[in-house]
Amino acid sequence: MHPLPESLRPTAERLFADRLELAERFVELLAEQGPERGLIGPREVDRLWERHLLNCALMVDAIDALDHPATTLADVGSGAGLPGAVIAIARPDLQVTLIETMQRRATWLEEVDAELGLGLEVLRSRAEELHGQRSFELVTARAVAALDKLARWTLPLVADGGSLLAMKGSSAADEIEKAQKVLTRLGGVDPTISRYGEGEVEVPTTVVQVRRRAKATRKGDARG
């Protein structure tokens, strides 16, 4: 068992509300199967709640802070379901699509969806293969790639007026600076950095938001 530490319970209850039990079941699945199925490292098991579950669940605060409505969300490079499955647990009002290239990870995500009844759409695909076919009001990613490369993969999936929310670390400002030309070319505007969970968790969640301007062209977005 990997119980929720009491010190983190208020934050978990705030973020998951009446779906906290689902989050607890997800933690157990990840702890039991994650290392052997190559989803997380063995050392991560003992810090699943703070470093992974709550770190991802704090994305809900980023979503709540948006100045535009959102009902559809795609998580690119979902891996172990971080943050996509966690967001789906915390926000059942969102239609969540998980995009994952590796079959074994996509299979696990489908099993999690069946076990927890999250209503997820799991796509085994590279993000680039969906350009021009699918669009979402929100696209999320965690530890996938540097922002310039990530933008090439994800911004073409963001609906006009929607947002990319990328979980980043201390290099967020440098990544924005290096990616500025790419963002502009792909219709990305007003990149901002926000931190969530200050005073609640040891390491707050850093989120880079990039808005996709209205009527941004999508053809050829992935090139260059």
Order of alpha helices (4+ residues) and beta strands (2+ residues): alpha-alpha-alpha-beta-alpha-beta-alpha-beta-beta-alpha-beta-alpha-beta-beta
